[in-house]
């Protein structure tokens, strides 16, 4: 059931609702986010992939992975053109369900006739995420959407998104397993083992 709902939710909710802010194209980069709703919290990861081309448009592959309880990870791969995220810039979309071969979703945003959302810059601030201090640019968009964006965060560059489907950044990096929680190092070294 969740498999059927996820592509629609990703297309019309999370993906379709994102403002057209610049991508941060650090190949191998990733960002882990958390969506908090009355039903509970969900984590998802955005990974930056290789450059790609569809017909006459060059872009960058972005993969959005969501952990579906009792089923595994569902991946939505998006070829995004023009260095900006948003429905009008997604030129190809593939869906991979656990244990299945990827399948292309044709015209994922054919009913989206809106042009790129233009935001209004509010202010520049700093925020600390996963022990790293980031320079953050805050924007507001029509429909009550707010976004905090940082050039230090691979992929979407988003630190926080407010509105109908709010989410926030939990961790980010380049390389390694984006799903693996980092552990903080011990304050003191472990005592030597007894012989």
C-alpha positions in Angstrom: 0.0 0.0 0.0 2.8 2.4 0.9 4.5 1.6 -2.4 1.6 2.9 -4.3 1.2 6.1 -2.2 4.9 7.0 -2.2 5.4 8.0 -5.8 2.2 10.2 -5.7 3.2 11.8 -2.4 6.7 12.4 -3.7 5.5 13.9 -6.9 2.7 16.1 -5.5 3.9 16.7 -2.0 7.5 16.7 -1.2 9.0 17.0 -4.7 6.2 19.1 -6.2 6.1 21.4 -3.3 9.8 22.3 -3.3 10.8 25.8 -4.3 13.2 26.2 -7.2 16.4 26.9 -5.2 19.8 26.1 -6.6 21.2 22.6 -6.3 24.4 22.0 -4.4 26.0 19.6 -6.9 28.7 17.9 -4.7 29.0 14.5 -6.4 28.7 11.7 -3.8 27.2 14.2 -1.3 24.1 13.5 0.8 21.7 15.0 3.2 19.4 13.2 5.7 16.1 14.9 6.6 13.3 14.3 9.0 9.6 15.0 8.4 7.6 15.4 11.6 3.8 15.1 11.4 1.0 14.2 13.8 1.3 10.5 12.6 5.0 10.4 13.6 8.4 11.1 12.1 9.9 9.9 8.8 13.4 10.2 7.6 14.6 10.5 4.0 17.9 10.9 2.3 18.8 13.0 -0.8 21.9 11.8 -2.6 23.8 13.7 -5.4 24.6 11.5 -8.3 26.4 11.8 -11.7 25.6 14.2 -14.5 23.1 12.9 -17.0 21.3 13.9 -20.2 17.7 13.3 -21.5 17.1 14.3 -25.1 18.6 17.8 -25.4 18.7 18.6 -21.6 21.7 18.1 -19.4 21.2 17.7 -15.7 22.3 16.0 -12.5 20.8 12.9 -11.0 19.4 13.3 -7.5 18.1 10.3 -5.5 15.5 10.6 -2.8 15.4 7.5 -0.6 12.6 6.8 2.0 12.7 3.9 4.5 9.3 2.2 4.4 8.7 0.2 7.5 8.6 -3.6 7.0 9.4 -3.2 3.3 12.8 -1.5 2.9 14.1 1.6 1.0 12.2 3.1 -1.8 14.3 5.2 -4.2 13.1 8.0 -6.5 15.7 9.1 -9.0 15.3 12.5 -10.6 17.3 14.0 -13.4 17.2 17.7 -12.6 18.2 20.2 -15.3 19.3 23.9 -15.1 20.9 23.5 -11.6 17.6 24.2 -9.8 15.1 21.9 -8.1 11.4 21.9 -8.9 8.8 20.2 -11.1 9.6 22.3 -14.2 13.3 21.2 -14.0 12.8 17.4 -13.6 13.3 15.9 -17.0 13.3 12.2 -16.0 12.1 10.2 -13.0 12.6 6.6 -12.1 11.1 4.6 -9.2 12.9 1.6 -7.5 11.0 -0.6 -5.1 12.9 -3.0 -2.8 13.8 -6.2 -4.8 12.4 -4.8 -8.0 14.0 -3.3 -11.2 13.8 0.5 -11.6 10.9 1.7 -13.7 10.6 5.1 -15.4 7.6 7.3 -14.6 6.6 9.1 -17.7 5.6 12.8 -17.5 5.6 12.9 -13.6 4.5 16.5 -13.5 2.4 16.8 -16.6 -0.5 18.4 -14.6 1.9 21.0 -13.0 1.5 24.1 -15.2 3.1 26.4 -12.6 6.3 28.1 -13.5 9.2 28.1 -11.0 8.4 29.6 -7.7 10.2 32.8 -7.0 11.1 33.4 -3.4 11.6 36.6 -1.4 14.9 36.7 0.5 14.4 37.5 4.2 17.7 37.3 5.9 21.1 35.6 6.3 21.7 33.7 9.6 23.8 30.9 10.9 22.6 27.5 12.2 24.3 24.5 13.7 23.4 21.1 12.3 25.2 17.8 13.2 27.9 19.9 14.9 28.6 22.0 11.9 27.9 25.8 11.7 26.3 26.8 8.5 25.6 30.1 6.8 21.9 30.0 6.0 19.8 32.1 3.6 16.1 32.3 4.6 13.3 32.7 1.9 9.6 33.0 1.9 7.4 31.7 -1.0 3.8 32.0 -2.0 1.4 29.6 -0.3 3.0 30.0 3.2 6.2 28.1 2.3 9.4 29.1 4.0 12.9 27.7 3.2 16.3 27.9 4.8 19.1 27.1 2.2 22.8 26.6 2.6 25.5 26.1 0.0 27.2 23.7 2.5 24.4 21.1 2.3 24.8 18.7 -0.7 21.8 18.1 -2.9 18.9 20.4 -2.3 20.8 22.7 -0.1 17.8 22.8 2.3 18.3 23.2 6.0 14.6 23.6 6.9 11.4 23.8 5.0 8.1 25.1 6.4 4.6 24.9 5.0 2.3 22.0 4.3 5.0 19.3 4.4 7.6 20.7 6.8 11.0 18.9 7.3 14.5 19.7 8.6 18.0 18.6 8.1 19.5 16.0 10.5 22.9 15.4 9.0 24.9 15.7 5.8 28.2 14.8 4.2 30.1 13.5 1.3 30.7 9.7 0.9 29.9 7.0 3.4 26.5 5.7 4.4 24.0 8.5 4.7 21.6 6.3 6.8 24.2 5.5 9.4 23.9 7.6 12.6 27.2 9.1 13.7 28.4 8.4 17.2 30.2 11.0 19.2 33.7 10.1 20.2 34.3 9.2 23.8 35.5 12.1 25.9 38.2 10.0 27.5 40.1 7.0 25.9 39.0 3.6 26.9 41.1 2.0 29.7 43.7 -0.6 28.7 42.4 -4.1 28.8 43.6 -6.3 31.7 45.8 -9.2 31.0 
